[in-house]
Amino acid sequence: MRATVLVRPKPGILDPQGEAVESSLRQLGFAVDEARVGKVVDLELGDGDPEQAKADLERMCQQLLANPLIESYEITVTPR
């Protein structure tokens, strides 16, 4: 199965990359109200129990992939 984890700064957390992207897009003439920059982590997992995979992914996010204090994350699991 395949998993995708989307990690973003939580609302209200300083996002210098997002501010730079927002400013650059405005200078290029695009009407942008806000930009937030995050990261996407794609993982290939073995064929196992999807519920166990989701639990493992939660632990991965809490321990390594995201900083739960300042980042939020979304997990999507899809079969191959």
Backbone as CSV, one residue per row, in Angstrom:
resi,resn,N_x,N_y,N_z,CA_x,CA_y,CA_z,C_x,C_y,C_z
1,MET,0.841,-1.176,0.000,0.000,0.000,0.000,0.881,1.231,0.000
2,ARG,0.296,2.322,-0.407,1.024,3.585,-0.510,0.441,4.562,0.503
3,ALA,1.329,5.332,1.117,0.889,6.344,2.078,1.476,7.687,1.688
4,THR,0.685,8.719,1.864,1.143,10.084,1.670,0.880,10.857,2.942
5,VAL,1.902,11.548,3.420,1.778,12.387,4.609,2.031,13.825,4.182
6,LEU,1.067,14.694,4.439,1.181,16.115,4.137,1.399,16.855,5.454
7,VAL,2.529,17.542,5.563,2.892,18.253,6.794,2.910,19.748,6.491
8,ARG,2.220,20.523,7.331,2.146,21.979,7.153,2.343,22.675,8.494
9,PRO,2.830,23.920,8.457,2.864,24.688,9.708,1.434,24.923,10.203
10,LYS,1.255,24.860,11.507,-0.064,25.144,12.078,-0.403,26.618,11.867
11,PRO,-1.701,26.945,11.808,-2.091,28.356,11.687,-1.493,29.163,12.838
12,GLY,-1.023,30.343,12.522,-0.446,31.215,13.537,1.043,30.997,13.762
13,ILE,1.606,29.939,13.195,3.038,29.666,13.330,3.770,30.389,12.204
14,LEU,4.867,31.055,12.530,5.662,31.766,11.546,6.109,30.820,10.440
15,ASP,5.915,31.239,9.187,6.272,30.436,8.026,7.083,31.306,7.064
16,PRO,8.406,31.456,7.303,9.209,32.329,6.455,9.214,31.911,4.984
17,GLN,9.228,30.610,4.712,9.184,30.154,3.317,7.876,30.556,2.665
18,GLY,6.787,30.368,3.373,5.480,30.750,2.852,5.402,32.244,2.581
19,GLU,5.968,33.046,3.487,5.963,34.492,3.293,6.793,34.887,2.073
20,ALA,7.927,34.217,1.855,8.762,34.513,0.695,8.039,34.150,-0.602
21,VAL,7.362,32.997,-0.610,6.604,32.583,-1.794,5.462,33.562,-2.055
22,GLU,4.752,33.918,-0.993,3.636,34.864,-1.133,4.115,36.196,-1.705
23,SER,5.191,36.728,-1.164,5.737,37.997,-1.629,6.179,37.911,-3.090
24,SER,6.857,36.840,-3.442,7.332,36.672,-4.820,6.174,36.553,-5.799
25,LEU,5.150,35.805,-5.426,3.989,35.664,-6.308,3.297,37.012,-6.513
26,ARG,3.197,37.806,-5.450,2.583,39.138,-5.580,3.413,40.027,-6.503
27,GLN,4.746,39.954,-6.366,5.620,40.762,-7.226,5.484,40.355,-8.690
28,LEU,5.137,39.099,-8.921,4.926,38.621,-10.290,3.531,38.958,-10.815
29,GLY,2.718,39.581,-9.963,1.403,40.029,-10.405,0.259,39.085,-10.076
30,PHE,0.513,38.070,-9.274,-0.550,37.133,-8.906,-1.260,37.616,-7.644
31,ALA,-2.578,37.487,-7.634,-3.372,37.871,-6.473,-3.382,36.705,-5.489
32,VAL,-2.554,36.806,-4.476,-2.425,35.734,-3.479,-2.695,36.330,-2.106
33,ASP,-3.632,35.740,-1.371,-3.925,36.216,-0.022,-2.952,35.647,1.004
34,GLU,-2.585,34.387,0.826,-1.675,33.748,1.787,-1.036,32.530,1.128
35,ALA,0.195,32.253,1.500,0.883,31.043,1.037,1.510,30.365,2.249
36,ARG,1.353,29.069,2.320,1.973,28.261,3.377,2.766,27.171,2.673
37,VAL,3.978,26.949,3.119,4.837,25.937,2.509,4.971,24.776,3.478
38,GLY,4.718,23.586,2.972,4.830,22.380,3.787,5.678,21.354,3.073
39,LYS,5.483,20.117,3.431,6.223,19.039,2.776,5.312,17.839,2.595
40,VAL,5.633,17.045,1.567,4.904,15.818,1.282,5.882,14.663,1.418
41,VAL,5.475,13.638,2.154,6.291,12.437,2.313,5.488,11.275,1.733
42,ASP,6.010,10.651,0.677,5.379,9.482,0.070,6.099,8.235,0.558
43,LEU,5.338,7.269,1.014,5.902,6.026,1.546,5.255,4.827,0.877
44,GLU,6.053,3.837,0.562,5.553,2.547,0.093,5.601,1.600,1.284
45,LEU,4.458,1.020,1.608,4.354,0.109,2.741,4.016,-1.289,2.242
46,GLY,4.349,-2.276,3.020,4.008,-3.644,2.651,2.504,-3.853,2.646
47,ASP,2.080,-4.961,2.053,0.660,-5.292,2.044,0.287,-5.860,3.402
48,GLY,-0.290,-5.037,4.222,-0.680,-5.461,5.559,-2.027,-4.885,5.915
49,ASP,-2.292,-4.828,7.192,-3.548,-4.289,7.713,-3.551,-2.763,7.594
50,PRO,-4.496,-2.185,6.854,-4.540,-0.727,6.695,-4.686,0.026,8.020
51,GLU,-5.430,-0.538,8.948,-5.595,0.123,10.254,-4.272,0.148,11.018
52,GLN,-3.519,-0.944,10.963,-2.214,-0.982,11.615,-1.250,-0.015,10.921
53,ALA,-1.326,0.042,9.596,-0.481,0.965,8.835,-0.759,2.404,9.252
54,LYS,-2.038,2.747,9.396,-2.395,4.109,9.799,-1.885,4.412,11.208
55,ALA,-1.966,3.440,12.110,-1.441,3.623,13.470,0.075,3.816,13.428
56,ASP,0.756,3.029,12.604,2.205,3.172,12.469,2.560,4.537,11.886
57,LEU,1.791,4.996,10.907,2.036,6.300,10.302,1.836,7.433,11.306
58,GLU,0.840,7.302,12.165,0.636,8.297,13.231,1.883,8.387,14.109
59,ARG,2.416,7.221,14.482,3.634,7.204,15.307,4.818,7.797,14.557
60,MET,4.932,7.500,13.245,6.013,8.071,12.435,5.941,9.597,12.440
61,CYS,4.730,10.123,12.300,4.551,11.572,12.278,4.916,12.192,13.618
62,GLN,4.472,11.566,14.685,4.738,12.112,16.015,6.203,12.024,16.397
63,GLN,6.910,11.006,15.896,8.294,10.802,16.298,9.315,11.398,15.338
64,LEU,8.962,11.552,14.038,9.973,11.988,13.086,9.470,12.929,11.998
65,LEU,8.382,12.604,11.352,7.990,13.310,10.141,7.444,14.711,10.392
66,ALA,6.897,14.967,11.562,6.320,16.278,11.871,6.688,16.667,13.297
67,ASN,6.693,17.961,13.528,6.844,18.471,14.886,5.445,18.840,15.363
68,PRO,4.813,17.980,16.165,3.411,18.202,16.543,3.145,19.526,17.257
69,LEU,4.176,20.161,17.797,3.975,21.442,18.469,3.683,22.564,17.479
70,ILE,4.299,22.513,16.299,4.161,23.620,15.353,3.639,23.194,13.984
71,GLU,3.470,21.879,13.764,3.013,21.406,12.464,1.798,20.495,12.609
72,SER,0.937,20.564,11.615,-0.168,19.616,11.523,0.144,18.666,10.373
73,TYR,-0.527,17.528,10.351,-0.281,16.569,9.275,-1.552,15.837,8.914
74,GLU,-1.601,15.415,7.648,-2.713,14.619,7.137,-2.134,13.355,6.532
75,ILE,-2.763,12.223,6.820,-2.294,10.933,6.334,-3.337,10.357,5.373
76,THR,-2.859,9.912,4.212,-3.715,9.228,3.250,-3.085,7.883,2.933
77,VAL,-3.858,6.794,3.077,-3.386,5.450,2.764,-4.227,4.913,1.623
78,THR,-3.562,4.434,0.559,-4.272,3.870,-0.579,-3.649,2.527,-0.951
79,PRO,-4.468,1.577,-1.373,-3.928,0.302,-1.824,-3.182,0.498,-3.142
80,ARG,-2.292,-0.423,-3.447,-1.531,-0.326,-4.715,-2.399,-0.653,-5.896
